[in-house]
């Protein structure tokens, strides 16, 4: 199944044109670049000085001023896991569009069915020129390698964000929240990506033991989550966030944005469901996207 998906991705890239692979790593994070986060809200115009972070995904390809010259897939290394594994980010569509959708395919290492998603236009199978989508396929490569929900240091990454954070369990427990908020390089990196991109919508994929998938959200994220659920033909549930979760942090930190969860069943993602999710991502991104000023 994985080999077939890779072959499809390669053929699509050949048909669509250029796929740009960034070989240089993003600059290492320091406290001077990105201070530890607080829960307090930040306005949408709170700009930070550019430091080259994610430059490979944000700089349009040189062209003659024509919009299609910007449409391709960019893939690069955004950071590293606790055990030094690369954490990659892929951009698809037109980075000149003001209205980004950010997708995390895997945060728990044993819930990674969505890490192979390819958000491409359904008609052409190419990057969609009317959307701007950023995908982190796997935020927890250490946990994935170990077959564990936790990261390489025994922490549940989705309990390690500062919004509502509280001590939960001990190292290695299924929901161990870590010694402090943002104690893990993976959660610190995820927050840094959100700060850099300021996405209108962030989607976190999980897997659970129910037979049917669902979309869940709370508060300001409910409207966008409902829309995605309709597009993906999934049921929606309004459920409060647990302590220290990623969507709860973004909801508090960036008013006016949406961050929600898609829960998939256990096991591999069937091709039909995969196609529905990919098309829903593109259609959602088209809805929030606006072409920026030249």
C-alpha positions in Angstrom: 0.0 0.0 0.0 2.8 2.5 0.9 4.7 1.6 -2.2 1.6 2.3 -4.4 1.1 5.6 -2.7 4.7 6.6 -3.3 4.4 5.6 -6.9 1.3 7.7 -7.4 3.0 10.7 -5.7 6.0 10.3 -8.1 3.8 10.1 -11.2 1.7 13.0 -10.1 4.9 15.1 -9.6 6.1 14.2 -13.0 2.8 15.2 -14.6 2.3 18.4 -12.6 5.8 19.8 -13.0 8.4 20.6 -10.4 8.7 19.3 -6.9 11.2 21.4 -4.9 13.1 19.5 -2.2 14.8 21.8 0.4 18.0 20.2 1.5 19.0 22.8 4.0 17.6 22.5 7.5 15.6 25.3 9.0 17.7 27.4 11.5 17.9 25.8 14.9 15.6 27.3 17.5 16.9 29.5 20.2 15.1 31.3 23.0 16.0 34.6 21.3 14.1 33.5 18.2 11.0 32.0 19.8 10.5 32.5 23.5 8.5 30.0 25.5 4.9 30.5 24.9 2.2 31.8 27.2 -1.6 31.1 27.0 -2.5 34.7 26.4 -4.0 35.7 23.0 -1.9 37.2 20.3 -3.5 39.5 17.6 -3.3 38.4 14.0 -1.0 41.3 13.1 1.6 40.5 15.8 4.5 40.1 13.4 7.9 38.6 14.3 11.2 39.3 12.5 11.9 36.8 9.7 14.7 34.4 10.6 14.6 32.1 7.6 12.4 29.5 9.4 10.3 27.6 6.8 11.7 29.9 4.0 11.8 26.9 1.7 8.0 26.6 2.0 7.1 30.3 1.8 9.2 31.7 -1.1 7.5 31.5 -4.5 9.5 30.0 -7.3 11.0 32.6 -9.6 8.8 33.3 -12.5 7.6 36.2 -14.7 5.0 37.4 -12.3 2.4 34.8 -13.5 0.5 33.0 -10.7 1.0 29.5 -12.1 4.8 29.9 -11.7 4.2 29.7 -7.9 2.3 26.4 -7.9 4.3 23.4 -7.0 5.1 21.2 -4.0 7.9 22.2 -1.6 9.3 19.7 0.8 11.9 20.4 3.5 13.0 19.6 7.1 11.4 21.9 9.6 13.1 20.5 12.7 14.1 17.4 14.6 12.5 15.0 17.1 13.8 14.3 20.6 15.9 11.5 19.2 17.2 13.5 16.2 14.9 12.3 13.5 13.9 14.8 10.8 10.4 16.3 11.0 9.4 17.4 7.5 6.9 19.9 6.2 5.3 20.0 2.7 3.7 23.0 1.1 1.2 22.5 -1.7 -0.5 25.2 -3.8 0.2 28.9 -4.1 2.1 30.5 -1.2 1.0 34.0 -2.4 -2.5 33.1 -1.2 -3.5 34.8 2.2 -5.4 32.0 3.9 -3.4 29.0 5.0 -4.5 25.5 6.1 -2.0 23.6 8.2 -2.4 19.8 8.7 -0.6 17.5 11.2 -1.0 14.0 9.9 0.4 12.3 13.1 1.0 13.5 16.6 0.7 10.1 18.4 3.1 7.6 17.0 0.6 4.7 16.8 -2.1 6.9 15.1 -0.4 7.8 11.8 -2.8 6.6 9.0 -3.1 10.2 7.8 0.6 10.8 7.3 0.4 9.8 3.7 -2.3 12.3 2.7 -1.6 14.3 -0.5 -3.9 17.4 -0.6 -4.1 17.8 -4.4 -6.8 19.1 -6.7 -9.3 16.3 -7.4 -9.6 17.0 -11.1 -5.9 17.2 -12.0 -4.1 15.4 -9.2 -1.8 18.4 -9.0 -1.2 21.2 -6.4 -4.3 23.3 -6.4 -3.6 26.9 -7.6 -6.5 28.3 -5.5 -5.2 27.0 -2.1 -2.2 27.1 0.2 -1.8 24.0 2.3 1.0 23.0 4.7 1.3 19.4 5.8 3.5 18.0 8.6 3.1 14.3 7.8 4.6 13.1 11.1 5.3 15.3 14.1 6.3 12.2 16.2 8.7 10.1 14.1 10.3 8.6 17.3 6.9 7.3 18.6 6.2 6.0 15.1 9.5 4.1 15.0 8.7 2.6 18.5 5.1 1.9 17.7 4.2 4.1 20.7 1.6 6.8 21.3 4.3 8.7 23.2 7.4 10.5 21.9 11.0 9.2 22.3 11.1 10.6 25.9 7.8 9.0 27.0 5.6 12.1 26.7 2.2 12.4 25.2 2.7 15.4 22.9 -1.0 16.2 22.9 -0.9 16.9 26.6 2.3 19.0 26.5 0.8 22.3 25.2 0.4 25.2 27.8 -3.4 25.8 27.5 -4.9 24.2 30.5 -1.7 22.2 31.1 -1.4 20.2 34.3 0.8 17.4 35.6 -0.6 14.1 34.3 1.0 10.7 35.1 4.6 9.7 35.1 7.1 9.2 32.2 5.8 6.4 30.0 2.2 6.6 31.1 -0.2 6.9 28.1 -1.1 10.5 28.8 2.0 11.7 30.6 2.0 15.5 30.1 5.8 16.0 30.5 7.7 17.9 33.2 6.4 21.3 31.9 4.5 22.8 28.9 6.6 22.7 25.7 9.2 20.5 27.4 9.4 18.5 24.2 11.1 19.6 20.9 8.2 18.3 18.9 5.6 20.5 20.6 7.9 23.5 20.6 8.4 23.0 16.9 4.6 22.6 16.2 4.0 25.9 18.1 6.7 27.6 16.1 5.2 26.4 12.8 1.8 27.8 13.8 3.3 31.1 14.9 5.3 31.4 11.6 2.4 30.4 9.3 -0.5 31.9 11.3 -2.9 29.5 9.5 -6.6 30.3 9.4 -7.3 26.5 10.0 -5.2 23.8 11.6 -6.3 20.2 11.5 -4.9 17.5 13.7 -5.4 13.8 12.7 -5.8 11.1 15.3 -7.1 7.5 15.3 -9.3 5.9 17.9 -11.1 2.6 18.5 -14.5 3.5 17.2 -15.5 2.1 13.9 -16.6 5.4 12.4 -14.4 8.4 12.0 -15.6 11.8 13.3 -14.6 15.5 13.5 -14.5 17.1 16.9 -14.1 20.8 18.0 -15.0 23.3 20.6 -15.5 27.1 20.9 -14.2 29.2 18.0 -13.2 26.2 15.9 -16.7 24.7 15.6 -17.8 26.5 12.3 -14.7 25.4 10.4 -14.8 21.9 11.8 -18.5 21.5 10.8 -17.6 22.6 7.3 -14.8 20.2 7.0 -17.0 17.4 8.4 -19.6 18.1 5.7 -16.9 18.2 2.9 -15.4 14.9 4.1 -18.8 13.3 4.8 -18.0 12.7 8.5 -20.1 13.1 11.6 -19.3 16.1 13.8 -19.2 16.3 17.6 -18.9 19.4 19.8 -16.6 18.2 22.6 -14.5 20.3 25.1 -10.7 20.1 24.8 -8.7 18.2 27.3 -5.9 19.8 29.3 -2.7 20.6 27.4 -4.0 19.8 23.9 -2.7 21.4 20.7 -6.1 22.8 19.4 -6.8 24.3 22.9 -3.5 26.1 22.8 -4.1 27.6 19.3 -7.7 28.6 20.2 -6.4 30.6 23.1 -3.2 31.9 21.5 -4.7 33.0 18.2 -8.2 34.4 18.4 -10.1 34.2 15.1 -8.4 31.0 13.9 -9.6 27.5 14.0 -7.9 24.3 15.2 -9.7 21.0 15.4 -9.3 17.2 15.4 -10.2 14.5 12.9 -10.5 11.1 14.6 -10.0 8.2 12.1 -10.6 4.5 12.9 -7.7 2.2 13.6 -5.8 0.6 10.8 -4.9 1.7 7.3 -6.8 4.4 5.6 -9.0 3.0 2.8 -8.5 4.6 -0.6 -12.0 5.9 -0.8 -11.8 7.6 2.6 -8.3 8.9 1.8 -9.6 10.5 -1.4 -12.5 12.1 0.4 -10.2 13.6 3.0 -7.7 14.9 0.4 -10.5 16.6 -1.6 -12.1 18.0 1.5 -8.7 19.6 2.5 -8.4 21.3 -0.8 -12.0 22.5 -0.8 -11.7 23.9 2.7 -8.4 25.6 1.8 -10.1 27.2 -1.2 -12.8 28.6 1.1 -10.3 30.3 3.4 -7.8 31.3 0.7 -7.5 34.8 -0.7 -5.0 35.9 -3.3 -2.5 38.3 -1.6 -1.5 41.7 -2.9 1.3 41.7 -5.6 
